[in-house]
Every structure is written in structure tokens, then in C-alpha cells.
Amino acid sequence: MAASATLPQAIDEPVARGFAYDVWRRLRANPVALTGAAVVVLLLLAAIFAPQLAHQDPLAQNLSLGASAPSGQHLMGTDKLGRDLFARIVYGSRISIRIGFVAVGIAITAGTLIGTVAGYAGGALDAALMGLMDVMLAFPSIILAIGITTVLGPSVTNLMIAIGVVYVPQYARLARSSVLQVKEMEFVEAARALGARSIRLIWRHIVPNILTPLLVQATLGIATAELEAAGLSYLGLGARPPAPEWGAMLNDARDYWLNAPWALIFPGVAITVTVLAFNLFGDGLRDALDPKMK
């Protein structure tokens, strides 16, 4: 009976946890990262449910209420054309988040392809591809983005393409360095010895093992892309009026911000909070995915 009484205690041993659980445990222990993640989720929900959150039409003008201070009817006031700022900021989250995700999607896709090919092939092809990336990195990102949007024309679509192209070299260099490490590991050598072709080695064994640093960089890159997009829209190279884009709203408010400071403050706060949230979440995710962190 004594042995049977202790049996449940012997069975109740700690269960081995997987990598995903360890990542979640480290992320959960980081309140700053959780705060950033919560704000990101709220921003995504605001973008999805914009019509339910903002009952005003973001494009509707009422000149009699131009540059009105915040009130019960207009929580964040109105701009010089009488458009509701709260509605414009809520709907603007759709544009800003879309720009960030699409631009980073372009950059990580093209950069991973270029970096993987360069790192795996080596030789002259590696030198040529990385030389092209170095040339692109020689230009300041904002100058290169301005040049691309000037050639393509100002629009949200061209803005996303320009920002995506500008950040391709970062992902290409990161992917290449990761491939150089992974392709020399034992499991890749074993697959090669068993007759696996290069394409299979790359997509089945190498790419899945280089995604972690790329995804962390992508999380941080969304914040940078949104900041770049706001800057280009402020310069008139992004969203066209009357689209409710935060950078364009800052540009529109600069002519009368002394009389209506809320028209400048609220879009600026929206940009700051969004960039900060993605940065905090990205930093926390990087620490959580680091195998040296305990």
C-alpha cells in the first residue's frame, strides 16, 4: 500500500516542453514585449473593425466645423475641412498597417531568395549578388525610396514597392549569413550524402532553419517601414488626398497647427505608438527566440 500510495507522486513528473512553449514562457516573462504585442493586436483589431469603431465618414467634409476642438461629437476634433480626426486615424490604421506588412513581405521574400541563392552557390554569383546589395546599401534608405517613388509616381502601391525594395539588402545579407552557417551542418551533409538535390536541400533543410532571425527582423522591419511610409507621405510621395493616411494628415495639418494643434498631435501620436509597439514586440520576440536565453 505504501508503494502504491507513492505511485502518483512518481507519475507526476515534469513533462518535457517543446521549443514553442519555451519561447512563449520567455515572451510571457517580458512585460514590455507583452505590452507591445497587446498594442499591436489592438491596432489590428482597430483596422479590421474600423466601421464599428468610427461612426463618422473619414472623407465627409463639413466646412462649418473646420478645425473644431475635440468634443463629444468629435473625440479628436476635426481638420480644416471639418473631417472627423478620430475616424480618419482609425481608418488610417488600415493604410499604415497594410503598408508595413506588404512592404516587409516584398523585402523578406526577395531578400531571402537572393541571400539563399548567394549563400548556397557561393563563388562569382555570391560576389555579384552581394555586390548589388552593397551598392543599394550605399544610398540612404530615404533617398533611395524617394527616388523610386518619384520614378513610379506617388501612390500607396508604389510607396509599398519602394520601401520593400529599399529593405531587400538587409534581409538578403541576413539570409546569406544564416545559409553559410546552416549548409555546413551535419543534417545538411547527411541529406546531401543521401542524394538530395540542391533545390530539395534548400527548401526542405536550409530555408526552414533560417526563418527565425528573418521573422524577428521582419517584426522590427514593420515599424521601420511604417515610419518611412509616414515620412514619404508627409513629403507628398505616398497616399494621395483625401486618403486618411497618418503621414499625409501631418502634412495637411502643418499649415494651421497653431490654431488646431490636435490635428497634428493625434496623427503623430498614432505613428509613435504604432512604431514603438512593433519595436517592443520585436525586441521581446528576438530575446524569446534566442536559445541562449534561459
C-alpha positions as CSV (number, residue, x, y, z in Angstrom):
1,M,0.0,0.0,0.0
2,A,2.9,2.4,0.8
3,A,4.4,1.8,-2.6
4,S,1.1,2.3,-4.3
5,A,0.5,5.4,-2.3
6,T,3.7,7.0,-3.7
7,L,3.0,5.9,-7.2
8,P,1.0,9.1,-8.2
9,Q,3.9,11.2,-7.0
10,A,6.3,9.3,-9.2
11,I,4.0,9.7,-12.2
12,D,3.5,13.4,-11.5
13,E,6.9,14.3,-13.1
14,P,7.6,17.5,-15.1
15,V,6.7,17.0,-18.7
16,A,9.3,17.8,-21.3
17,R,8.3,21.0,-23.1
18,G,8.9,21.9,-26.7
19,F,10.7,24.9,-28.2
20,A,7.4,26.8,-28.8
21,Y,6.5,26.5,-25.1
22,D,9.9,27.8,-24.1
23,V,9.5,30.8,-26.5
24,W,6.1,31.6,-25.1
25,R,7.4,31.2,-21.5
26,R,10.2,33.7,-22.1
27,L,7.9,36.1,-24.0
28,R,5.3,35.9,-21.2
29,A,8.0,36.8,-18.7
30,N,8.8,40.0,-20.6
31,P,6.0,42.6,-19.7
32,V,7.4,45.2,-22.1
33,A,7.1,42.7,-25.0
34,L,3.6,41.7,-24.0
35,T,2.6,45.4,-23.8
36,G,3.9,45.9,-27.4
37,A,2.1,42.7,-28.5
38,A,-1.1,43.9,-26.9
39,V,-0.9,47.3,-28.7
40,V,-0.2,45.5,-32.0
41,V,-3.3,43.3,-31.5
42,L,-5.4,46.4,-30.7
43,L,-4.2,48.2,-33.8
44,L,-5.0,45.1,-35.9
45,L,-8.5,45.0,-34.4
46,A,-9.0,48.7,-34.9
47,A,-8.1,48.3,-38.6
48,I,-10.4,45.3,-39.0
49,F,-13.4,46.8,-37.2
50,A,-12.9,50.4,-38.3
51,P,-16.5,50.9,-39.4
52,Q,-17.8,49.7,-36.0
53,L,-15.3,52.0,-34.1
54,A,-15.6,55.1,-36.1
55,H,-19.2,56.0,-37.0
56,Q,-18.2,59.1,-38.9
57,D,-17.2,59.0,-42.6
58,P,-13.5,59.8,-42.7
59,L,-13.9,61.6,-46.0
60,A,-17.0,63.6,-45.2
61,Q,-16.4,67.3,-45.2
62,N,-18.2,69.9,-43.1
63,L,-16.6,73.3,-43.6
64,S,-18.8,74.9,-40.9
65,L,-17.0,72.6,-38.3
66,G,-13.5,73.2,-39.8
67,A,-10.6,72.9,-37.2
68,S,-13.0,72.3,-34.3
69,A,-11.6,71.3,-31.0
70,P,-12.2,67.8,-29.5
71,S,-15.7,67.4,-28.3
72,G,-18.3,64.7,-27.5
73,Q,-19.3,64.6,-31.2
74,H,-15.8,64.6,-32.5
75,L,-13.5,62.9,-29.9
76,M,-10.3,64.1,-31.6
77,G,-11.7,67.3,-33.2
78,T,-11.8,67.9,-36.9
79,D,-9.3,69.1,-39.5
80,K,-9.6,72.3,-41.6
81,L,-12.2,70.7,-43.9
82,G,-14.3,69.6,-41.0
83,R,-13.5,65.9,-41.3
84,D,-13.6,63.8,-38.1
85,L,-10.0,63.1,-37.0
86,F,-10.9,60.1,-34.9
87,A,-12.5,58.4,-38.0
88,R,-9.5,59.4,-40.1
89,I,-7.0,58.0,-37.7
90,V,-8.9,54.7,-37.2
91,Y,-9.3,54.2,-41.0
92,G,-5.7,55.4,-41.4
93,S,-4.6,52.4,-39.4
94,R,-5.7,50.2,-42.3
95,I,-3.4,52.0,-44.7
96,S,-0.4,52.2,-42.4
97,I,-0.6,48.6,-41.3
98,R,-1.1,47.4,-44.9
99,I,2.0,49.4,-46.0
100,G,4.1,47.9,-43.2
101,F,3.1,44.3,-43.9
102,V,3.2,44.4,-47.7
103,A,6.5,46.3,-47.8
104,V,8.1,43.9,-45.4
105,G,6.6,41.0,-47.3
106,I,8.2,42.2,-50.5
107,A,11.6,42.8,-48.8
108,I,11.7,39.4,-46.9
109,T,10.6,37.4,-50.0
110,A,13.1,39.0,-52.4
111,G,15.8,39.2,-49.8
112,T,15.5,35.6,-48.6
113,L,15.6,34.4,-52.2
114,I,18.7,36.5,-53.1
115,G,20.5,35.7,-49.9
116,T,19.8,32.0,-50.0
117,V,21.0,31.6,-53.6
118,A,24.1,33.7,-52.9
119,G,25.0,31.8,-49.7
120,Y,24.4,28.4,-51.2
121,A,26.0,28.9,-54.6
122,G,29.0,30.9,-53.5
123,G,31.7,32.0,-55.9
124,A,31.1,34.6,-58.6
125,L,27.3,34.5,-58.2
126,D,27.6,35.2,-54.5
127,A,30.0,38.1,-55.2
128,A,27.7,39.6,-57.9
129,L,24.5,39.4,-55.8
130,M,26.1,40.8,-52.6
131,G,27.9,43.5,-54.6
132,L,24.5,44.6,-55.9
133,M,23.2,44.6,-52.3
134,D,26.2,46.7,-51.2
135,V,25.5,49.2,-53.9
136,M,21.9,49.6,-52.7
137,L,23.1,49.9,-49.1
138,A,25.4,52.7,-50.1
139,F,22.4,55.0,-50.6
140,P,20.5,56.3,-47.6
141,S,17.2,54.4,-47.4
142,I,15.0,57.5,-47.5
143,I,16.9,58.9,-50.5
144,L,16.5,55.6,-52.4
145,A,12.8,55.4,-51.5
146,I,12.2,58.9,-52.7
147,G,14.0,58.1,-56.0
148,I,11.9,55.0,-56.6
149,T,8.6,56.7,-55.7
150,T,9.5,59.6,-57.9
151,V,10.1,57.3,-60.9
152,L,7.0,55.2,-60.2
153,G,4.7,58.0,-59.2
154,P,3.1,58.9,-55.8
155,S,0.6,56.3,-54.6
156,V,0.2,53.8,-51.8
157,T,1.0,50.9,-54.0
158,N,4.2,52.4,-55.3
159,L,5.1,53.5,-51.8
160,M,4.9,49.9,-50.6
161,I,7.1,48.7,-53.6
162,A,9.7,51.4,-52.9
163,I,10.0,50.7,-49.2
164,G,10.1,46.9,-49.9
165,V,12.9,47.3,-52.5
166,V,14.9,49.6,-50.2
167,Y,15.0,47.0,-47.4
168,V,15.8,43.9,-49.6
169,P,19.5,44.1,-48.9
170,Q,19.0,43.8,-45.1
171,Y,17.2,40.5,-45.5
172,A,19.5,39.3,-48.2
173,R,22.6,39.8,-46.1
174,L,20.9,38.2,-43.1
175,A,19.7,35.2,-45.1
176,R,23.1,34.7,-46.7
177,S,24.9,34.7,-43.3
178,S,22.4,32.2,-41.9
179,V,22.7,29.9,-45.0
180,L,26.5,29.9,-44.7
181,Q,26.1,28.5,-41.2
182,V,23.3,26.1,-41.8
183,K,24.7,24.5,-45.1
184,E,27.7,23.2,-43.2
185,M,25.7,21.4,-40.5
186,E,25.6,17.7,-40.2
187,F,22.0,17.2,-41.2
188,V,22.5,19.0,-44.4
189,E,25.6,17.0,-45.2
190,A,23.7,13.8,-44.4
191,A,20.9,14.8,-46.8
192,R,23.4,15.6,-49.5
193,A,25.1,12.3,-49.0
194,L,21.8,10.5,-49.4
195,G,21.5,12.1,-52.9
196,A,19.2,15.1,-52.2
197,R,19.3,17.7,-54.9
198,S,20.2,21.3,-54.3
199,I,16.6,22.5,-54.6
200,R,15.4,20.0,-52.1
201,L,18.3,20.8,-49.7
202,I,17.5,24.5,-49.9
203,W,13.7,24.3,-49.4
204,R,13.5,21.3,-47.1
205,H,16.5,21.7,-44.9
206,I,18.1,25.1,-45.2
207,V,15.3,27.6,-45.5
208,P,13.2,26.3,-42.6
209,N,16.3,26.7,-40.3
210,I,17.0,30.3,-41.3
211,L,13.5,31.7,-40.9
212,T,13.7,32.6,-37.2
213,P,16.1,35.5,-37.5
214,L,14.3,36.7,-40.7
215,L,10.9,36.7,-38.9
216,V,12.4,38.6,-36.0
217,Q,13.9,41.2,-38.4
218,A,10.5,41.4,-40.2
219,T,8.7,42.2,-37.0
220,L,11.2,45.1,-36.3
221,G,11.1,46.0,-40.0
222,I,7.4,46.7,-40.0
223,A,7.9,49.5,-37.6
224,T,10.7,51.0,-39.8
225,A,8.6,50.6,-42.9
226,E,5.6,52.4,-41.3
227,L,7.9,55.2,-40.2
228,E,9.4,55.5,-43.7
229,A,5.9,55.5,-45.2
230,A,4.7,58.2,-42.9
231,G,7.8,60.3,-43.9
232,L,7.3,59.8,-47.6
233,S,3.5,60.6,-47.3
234,Y,4.4,63.7,-45.4
235,L,6.6,64.7,-48.4
236,G,3.6,64.1,-50.7
237,L,5.1,60.9,-52.2
238,G,2.6,58.4,-50.6
239,A,-1.1,58.4,-50.1
240,R,-2.9,61.0,-52.2
241,P,-5.7,63.2,-50.7
242,P,-8.2,62.7,-49.4
243,A,-6.9,59.2,-48.2
244,P,-6.7,59.1,-44.4
245,E,-3.0,58.3,-44.1
246,W,-1.2,59.4,-40.9
247,G,1.8,61.0,-42.6
248,A,-0.4,62.8,-45.1
249,M,-2.5,64.1,-42.2
250,L,0.6,65.6,-40.6
251,N,1.5,67.3,-43.9
252,D,-2.1,68.6,-44.1
253,A,-2.0,70.0,-40.6
254,R,1.3,71.8,-40.8
255,D,-0.4,74.9,-42.2
256,Y,-2.7,75.5,-39.3
257,W,-1.3,73.6,-36.4
258,L,-1.0,76.7,-34.2
259,N,-4.8,77.2,-34.4
260,A,-5.6,73.5,-34.2
261,P,-2.7,71.6,-32.6
262,W,-4.9,68.4,-32.2
263,A,-4.8,68.0,-36.0
264,L,-1.0,67.5,-35.7
265,I,-0.8,65.8,-32.3
266,F,-3.2,62.9,-32.8
267,P,-1.7,61.6,-36.1
268,G,1.8,62.0,-34.6
269,V,0.8,60.0,-31.5
270,A,-0.7,57.3,-33.7
271,I,2.6,56.9,-35.6
272,T,4.7,56.9,-32.5
273,V,2.6,54.3,-30.7
274,T,2.5,52.0,-33.7
275,V,6.2,52.2,-34.3
276,L,7.0,51.8,-30.6
277,A,4.6,48.8,-30.2
278,F,6.2,46.9,-33.1
279,N,9.7,47.7,-31.8
280,L,8.9,46.5,-28.3
281,F,7.3,43.3,-29.6
282,G,10.2,42.6,-32.0
283,D,12.8,43.1,-29.3
284,G,10.9,40.7,-27.0
285,L,10.5,38.2,-29.7
286,R,14.2,38.3,-30.5
287,D,15.1,37.6,-26.9
288,A,12.5,34.9,-26.6
289,L,13.8,33.1,-29.7
290,D,17.4,33.3,-28.6
291,P,18.4,29.8,-27.5
292,K,21.0,31.3,-25.1
293,M,18.2,33.0,-23.1
294,K,17.0,31.0,-20.1
